[in-house]
């Protein structure tokens, strides 16, 4: 790839990453289901698509399999999180081809990340731990999604919890990239896994809060005004 093309790809990658960081934060802070949230979410998903697409040639040029697999992992989280909105009431055993492609790709890459992570760990590469953690998360989420195609959850709001989990995970990946590039004074593992250590409890809290809210509504329905 010519240097000018590579430089342009890198600039687009950085710009899209900055937009994704701001749009994702806006989606988190705005009212869920509102117009601002939907616009911010779409902007985040589109900018992350650009981030993933541009990351792949950059990784191939540098021979960086770590960056390549992380790009696939991040892309899966955001794409599957966005697709969760389209599968609010899935029919058992039925899924669109794009959903099969997303989940099966993540299964393959998840296994590959575990293998590479184990190899890197034995070689003394600290990033092996990161590959093992992200690979296990991606593999677990994709396997769960495939299982739910045949055994849809009974909770009618399960789609929302999955949407929060996946999009939240995608934003963790976005923050991780920003922290890794800009906070180089921190130890590598702190940069790579720090956002996950903070973000995962935040996702659990958000889902628990939503579940309690829906449970309260079911337990205390509003009286019929008619």
N, C-alpha and C positions, 0 to 999 in steps of 0.2 A: 504494500500500500504506500503510495507516494507520501512524502512528509506533509505536504500541504493538505492532502485529504485526511491524514491521520490527525493533524492539528485541528482541522475543522470538526472532525468527529469528536475529539476531546472537548472542544469548546461547547458543542451542542450537548454533550453528555453532562458537562458541569452546569450549564444553564438550565437544562431540564431537571437536574437534581435539585437546584435551588428552588425552582418553581414547585417541585414536588414537596419539598420540605415545608414551604409556606402554605401550599394548598392543603396538605395533610393536616397541618395544625389548625387551619381554618375549619376543616371538616370536623375535627375533634371538638372545637370550641363552640360551633354553631348548633342551633336547635336541630335535633335529629328529625329527618323527614321534611324539614323546611326547605324553601327554595335555595337559600344560601348554602345549606349543607349539601344539597344535591349538586349544585354548581361546583362547589369546592371539591366534592368527591369525584366528579367527572374530570375536573382539571387535574386532580391528583393521579387518577388512573391513567389518563392520557400522557401526562408528563413522565410517569413511571414506565410506561411502555417505551417512550423514547430513551429513557435511561437504560433500560434492559437491552434494547436493540443496539444502541451505541456501545454498550459495555462489551458486547460479544466480539466485534472486530478488534477492539482495543486489547482484549484478553488474548485473542488468537495471535495478534502481532507480537505481543510480549511473551507468548507461550505461557501465560498465567492461567493454569487450569483452576486455581482457587477463585479468581475473579469470575471466570466463566460459570462455574457451578453456583456461586453466590448470586450471580445475575439471574440464572434460571430459578433459583429458590425465591428470590425477591419477586420476580415476574409471576411465579405461580401464586404466591400469597395474594397479590393484588388482583390478578385475573380471576382467581377462584373466589375471592371475596366479593368482587363485582358481580360474578355469575350467581352468587348466592341470592341476589335480589331477583333473579329470573326463575329461581326454583323454590318459590315460597311454599307451593303445594305440590311437590313432586309425586308422580305416579310410580308405584313400586316397579322396579326393573326397567324404567324408562329414563333415558338421559340423552341430551343432545350430543352429537359427535364432538363438539368443542369441549364438553365436560369430560368425556372419556379421554380425549387427547391430553387435557390439562393434568388430570389425576394420574394417568399412566406414565406420562413424562416425568412427573415428580417422583413416582415410585422408582423409576429407573435411575434418576439422578440421585434420589435419596440413598439408594443402595450404593451407588458409585461414591457418594460423599462419605459414607461410612467406611468404605474400603480405603479410599484415599486418606481419610482422617486417621484410620488405624495405621496405615503405612507411614504417614508423616509423623505420627506420635512416636513410633518406634525409631524413626530417624532423628528424633530430637527437635522436630519442627513444632514450635508452639502453636502454629495455626491448625495443627491436627485436631486439637481440642475443639476449635471453632467449627471445623468441618463435621466432627462427630455430633456436636450439639445441634447445628442447623440441619444436618442430614437426618438425624433422628426426629426432629420436629416436623420437617417436611414430609418424611415417610409416614409418620403417624397421622398427620392431617390428611394426606392423600388416601391412605388406607381406610381411614374413617369415612371419607367422602365416598369411596367406592362401595363400602359396606352399606352406607345409607341410601345408595341408589336402589338396592334391593330391600332394605329394611328402613324406610323413612321413619324418623322419630315421631312419636305421638304428640309431642309438644308443638302446638301450632306456631309458636314463636321461635322454634329452633333455627329457622333460617336467619333470624336477626342475630342470634347469639353467634352463629357461624360467620356472619358478615362482620360483626365486631371483632371476632377472633382473627380472621384472616386479614382484614384491612388494618387492624391494629398491628398485626405481625409485619405487614408490609411497611408500615410507618416506622416500626422499630428498625427494619433494615435500612430505611432511608436515613434515619438518625445515625445509625451505626456507621454508614458510609461517610456522613458529614463529620462525625467525631473522629473517625480513623484518619481522615485526610487533614483535619485542622488541629486536632489536639495531640500532636505527635509527642508531646512531653510525657504523656501517660504511658504506662506499660502496655504492650500489644494486647494482652488478654483483657485488660480493663477497657480498652477502646472497642474491642470486638464484642465482648460479652456484657459490658456494663449496661448498654441500652436495653439488652434483653432482660437483665436482672431487675431493672426498674420497670420496663414496659410490661412484662408478663403479669406481675401483680396488679398493675393498673388495668389491664384487660380483664382480669378475674374480677376486680372490684366493679368495673363498668357492667359486666354481665350480671353479677350478683345483684347490683342495684336495680337493673332492669327487671330481673326475675322477681324481686321483692315488690316492685311497682305493679307488675302484672298480677302477682298473687293477691295483692291488696285489692285490686280492682275486682278480681273474681270473688274474693271473700266479702267485699262490701260494694255490691253493684249499686249504681245510682237508681233511685226509685223512678218508676215510669211516670213522667209528667202528664201523660194522657190519662 
